[in-house]
Amino acid sequence: MNNQAILETVVKAADERRAHDIVVLNIEKLSVMGRYFVIMDADSDRQVKAISNNIIDKLEEQQISISHVEGKDQANWILIEAGEVIVHVFKKETREFYNLEKLWADAQVEDVSAWITED
């Protein structure tokens, strides 16, 4: 499956579980570790886990290989690697602390608004 399809699956799955402020950064020209960072947050540990679990379930339904999952025990920051798409599901205050968007400020922000429902 191509990166765009993986990206769409991730964003829609996160949105289904009410992830906040979903941002996609294209890091292809800045790093060899992947093509996209998908960054989002939630208010509680329980919601971070629910978002992460839904993303994993939807990727598995699409038979998309998940190479690594980290942080599920603490649920402050769960990292999911699906090919060149690297997903960061943060608890709100953890996202603010690490501020990946600022760290990767040279990355291009992708428009994924078509995949996100309005409340």
KELOPA-287755 format. One line per 2 residues: number of its first residue (from 0); their letters; for each residue z, x, y of N, C-alpha, C. Coordinates in Angstrom, 3 decimals. Layout:
N
NUM> a> Z,X,Y,Z,X,Y,Z,X,Y; ...
This chain:
119
0> mn> 0.000,0.847,-1.182,0.000,0.000,0.000,0.000,0.887,1.237; -0.724,0.476,2.259,-0.811,1.305,3.464,0.424,1.156,4.351
2> nq> 0.573,2.074,5.274,1.756,2.112,6.134,1.912,0.858,6.985; 0.807,0.300,7.458,0.890,-0.911,8.277,1.466,-2.077,7.474
4> ai> 1.050,-2.207,6.229,1.564,-3.281,5.381,3.049,-3.082,5.083; 3.446,-1.844,4.835,4.862,-1.542,4.610,5.660,-1.864,5.865
6> le> 5.143,-1.437,6.997,5.795,-1.680,8.274,5.972,-3.180,8.520; 4.932,-3.952,8.276,5.012,-5.402,8.477,6.057,-6.020,7.544
8> tv> 6.083,-5.594,6.295,7.074,-6.102,5.335,8.488,-5.808,5.818; 8.724,-4.593,6.290,10.048,-4.187,6.758,10.472,-5.004,7.972
10> vk> 9.598,-5.107,8.958,9.934,-5.813,10.200,10.211,-7.290,9.923; 9.367,-7.926,9.134,9.569,-9.341,8.821,10.849,-9.568,8.019
12> aa> 11.132,-8.682,7.075,12.357,-8.808,6.277,13.599,-8.641,7.151; 13.557,-7.705,8.081,14.679,-7.497,9.000,14.863,-8.709,9.903
14> de> 13.759,-9.230,10.391,13.805,-10.392,11.272,14.366,-11.618,10.548; 14.040,-11.771,9.264,14.558,-12.896,8.472,16.079,-12.908,8.437
16> rr> 16.693,-11.745,8.500,18.157,-11.640,8.456,18.745,-11.383,9.843; 17.961,-11.705,10.856,18.409,-11.669,12.260,18.830,-10.285,12.754
18> ah> 18.060,-9.284,12.387,18.287,-7.945,12.944,18.040,-8.002,14.448; 18.803,-7.237,15.187,18.674,-7.211,16.641,17.798,-6.052,17.090
20> di> 17.047,-6.278,18.129,16.302,-5.229,18.834,15.542,-4.301,17.881; 14.599,-4.873,17.140,13.792,-4.083,16.204,12.782,-3.264,16.998
22> vv> 12.850,-1.951,16.828,11.959,-1.028,17.525,11.254,-0.173,16.481; 9.948,0.007,16.659,9.179,0.869,15.761,8.627,2.030,16.574
24> ln> 8.965,3.242,16.150,8.486,4.456,16.807,7.475,5.143,15.905; 6.337,5.490,16.461,5.332,6.255,15.734,5.668,7.732,15.955
26> ie> 6.138,8.381,14.904,6.573,9.785,15.010,5.580,10.738,14.359; 4.405,10.237,14.029,3.412,11.018,13.283,3.094,12.363,13.940
28> kl> 2.955,12.395,15.247,2.589,13.631,15.948,3.791,14.516,16.258; 4.984,14.006,15.957,6.201,14.730,16.320,6.959,15.309,15.136
30> sv> 6.666,14.826,13.937,7.451,15.229,12.782,6.623,15.126,11.504; 6.983,15.937,10.538,6.337,15.865,9.223,7.126,14.976,8.258
32> mg> 8.270,14.453,8.704,9.123,13.675,7.799,8.631,12.252,7.570; 7.723,11.772,8.390,7.227,10.417,8.220,6.288,10.032,9.334
34> ry> 5.819,8.807,9.274,4.932,8.300,10.308,5.646,7.343,11.248; 6.541,6.520,10.707,7.227,5.518,11.521,8.727,5.550,11.299
36> fv> 9.469,5.367,12.379,10.886,5.035,12.335,10.982,3.564,12.718; 11.672,2.789,11.922,11.983,1.407,12.278,13.483,1.380,12.526
38> im> 13.863,0.992,13.740,15.259,1.046,14.158,15.699,-0.360,14.551; 16.887,-0.738,14.087,17.425,-2.065,14.402,18.934,-2.004,14.301
40> da> 19.600,-3.074,14.740,21.050,-3.108,14.603,21.535,-4.513,14.282; 22.822,-4.571,13.961,23.506,-5.824,13.647,24.947,-5.700,14.121
42> ds> 25.617,-6.845,14.222,26.975,-6.867,14.769,28.064,-6.499,13.771; 27.795,-6.648,12.478,28.858,-6.432,11.492,28.343,-5.655,10.283
44> dr> 29.291,-5.093,9.521,28.952,-4.408,8.271,28.212,-5.348,7.332; 28.707,-6.572,7.249,28.111,-7.560,6.349,26.652,-7.826,6.708
46> qv> 26.365,-7.940,8.008,24.984,-8.192,8.418,24.104,-6.967,8.199; 24.631,-5.771,8.429,23.881,-4.539,8.156,23.475,-4.503,6.686
48> ka> 24.413,-4.835,5.800,24.115,-4.853,4.368,23.096,-5.936,4.022; 23.241,-7.119,4.617,22.312,-8.220,4.332,20.890,-7.870,4.770
50> is> 20.770,-7.264,5.936,19.446,-6.854,6.424,18.845,-5.815,5.482; 19.633,-4.807,5.153,19.155,-3.735,4.269,18.761,-4.265,2.904
52> nn> 19.589,-5.122,2.339,19.287,-5.691,1.029,18.002,-6.520,1.062; 17.796,-7.277,2.132,16.576,-8.080,2.235,15.343,-7.189,2.360
54> ii> 15.454,-6.122,3.132,14.336,-5.179,3.256,14.011,-4.581,1.891; 15.020,-4.132,1.178,14.814,-3.535,-0.143,14.190,-4.552,-1.094
56> dk> 14.717,-5.768,-1.093,14.178,-6.823,-1.973,12.708,-7.106,-1.677; 12.362,-7.226,-0.402,10.971,-7.535,-0.022,10.034,-6.376,-0.367
58> le> 10.486,-5.151,-0.190,9.667,-3.998,-0.568,9.440,-3.975,-2.074; 10.501,-4.237,-2.829,10.370,-4.257,-4.283,9.447,-5.382,-4.747
60> eq> 9.511,-6.556,-4.091,8.609,-7.663,-4.424,7.145,-7.260,-4.235; 6.891,-6.426,-3.231,5.543,-5.949,-2.937,5.195,-4.709,-3.767
62> qi> 6.104,-4.313,-4.641,5.955,-3.125,-5.487,5.746,-1.861,-4.660; 6.476,-1.793,-3.557,6.453,-0.624,-2.686,7.595,0.291,-3.113
64> si> 7.270,1.536,-3.347,8.247,2.505,-3.812,9.241,2.863,-2.710; 10.507,2.799,-3.052,11.577,3.222,-2.148,12.093,4.544,-2.685
66> sh> 11.902,5.601,-1.907,12.269,6.920,-2.408,13.738,7.259,-2.210; 14.382,6.605,-1.234,15.769,6.974,-0.960,16.451,5.863,-0.158
68> ve> 17.706,5.596,-0.503,18.571,4.700,0.276,19.892,5.423,0.445; 20.387,5.426,1.670,21.635,6.136,1.947,22.499,5.310,2.893
70> gk> 23.811,5.339,2.679,24.747,4.719,3.604,25.191,3.312,3.252; 24.799,2.804,2.085,25.143,1.419,1.743,26.646,1.197,1.598
72> dq> 27.395,2.221,1.242,28.837,2.050,1.065,29.566,1.829,2.391; 29.177,2.574,3.422,29.850,2.458,4.708,29.268,1.340,5.571
74> an> 27.973,1.122,5.482,27.267,0.069,6.229,27.368,0.215,7.745; 27.536,1.434,8.230,27.433,1.689,9.669,26.001,2.076,10.029
76> wi> 25.351,2.758,9.079,23.973,3.209,9.269,23.360,3.335,7.881; 22.466,2.441,7.563,21.794,2.496,6.270,20.370,2.978,6.495
78> li> 19.998,3.982,5.740,18.674,4.594,5.833,17.886,4.229,4.581; 16.661,3.741,4.789,15.784,3.383,3.673,14.464,4.116,3.886
80> ea> 14.042,4.889,2.898,12.772,5.599,2.972,11.770,4.924,2.053; 10.696,4.420,2.646,9.614,3.785,1.881,8.315,4.470,2.286
82> ge> 7.973,5.523,1.571,6.792,6.301,1.938,6.994,6.956,3.294; 6.056,6.744,4.177,6.131,7.336,5.515,6.829,6.431,6.527
84> vi> 7.411,5.341,6.035,8.171,4.422,6.886,9.654,4.645,6.602; 10.374,5.062,7.632,11.798,5.363,7.514,12.560,4.329,8.334
86> vh> 13.413,3.588,7.645,14.115,2.452,8.252,15.565,2.828,8.521; 16.014,2.528,9.741,17.397,2.769,10.147,18.015,1.427,10.516
88> vf> 18.993,0.984,9.731,19.712,-0.249,10.038,21.122,0.161,10.465; 21.400,-0.041,11.737,22.653,0.403,12.332,23.600,-0.755,12.611
90> kk> 24.872,-0.465,12.584,25.846,-1.316,13.244,25.678,-1.016,14.731; 25.817,-2.016,15.577,25.473,-1.889,16.998,26.073,-0.644,17.667
92> et> 27.359,-0.435,17.502,27.993,0.704,18.185,27.523,2.045,17.625; 27.163,2.090,16.347,26.642,3.321,15.749,25.262,3.631,16.318
94> re> 24.445,2.595,16.496,23.124,2.802,17.100,23.266,3.345,18.514; 24.183,2.781,19.268,24.398,3.247,20.645,24.859,4.704,20.663
96> fy> 25.709,5.088,19.714,26.217,6.452,19.653,25.112,7.456,19.351; 24.295,7.189,18.335,23.258,8.140,17.926,22.006,8.053,18.791
98> nl> 21.708,6.901,19.338,20.621,6.704,20.292,19.315,7.397,19.871; 18.814,7.035,18.700,17.578,7.649,18.191,16.390,7.448,19.120
100> ek> 16.367,6.330,19.816,15.258,6.079,20.739,15.192,7.148,21.825; 16.326,7.587,22.301,16.344,8.653,23.316,15.986,9.998,22.683
102> lw> 16.530,10.243,21.495,16.253,11.494,20.785,14.757,11.642,20.508; 14.082,10.537,20.184,12.660,10.525,19.877,11.874,9.889,21.028
104> ad> 12.270,10.175,22.256,11.667,9.554,23.434,10.172,9.839,23.575; 9.682,10.916,22.979,8.254,11.238,23.067,7.405,10.438,22.079
106> aq> 8.049,9.689,21.204,7.318,8.885,20.217,6.720,7.648,20.879; 5.594,7.243,20.370,4.942,6.026,20.859,5.644,4.815,20.254
108> ve> 5.961,3.830,21.103,6.571,2.588,20.634,5.454,1.647,20.205; 5.548,1.171,18.966,4.537,0.262,18.421,4.905,-1.188,18.758
110> dv> 3.908,-1.999,19.044,4.134,-3.407,19.327,4.160,-4.183,18.014; 5.324,-4.692,17.649,5.471,-5.480,16.429,5.930,-6.905,16.747
112> sa> 5.757,-7.305,17.977,6.227,-8.622,18.422,5.594,-9.770,17.632; 4.386,-9.577,17.131,3.709,-10.631,16.358,4.432,-10.910,15.040
114> wi> 5.229,-9.971,14.570,5.927,-10.121,13.291,7.355,-10.629,13.455; 7.781,-10.827,14.695,9.159,-11.211,14.983,9.164,-12.637,15.535
116> te> 10.040,-13.472,14.969,10.150,-14.845,15.438,11.069,-14.904,16.642; 10.782,-15.814,17.514,11.623,-16.019,18.700,12.739,-16.979,18.349
118> d> 13.941,-16.719,18.845,15.061,-17.638,18.608,15.072,-18.727,19.629
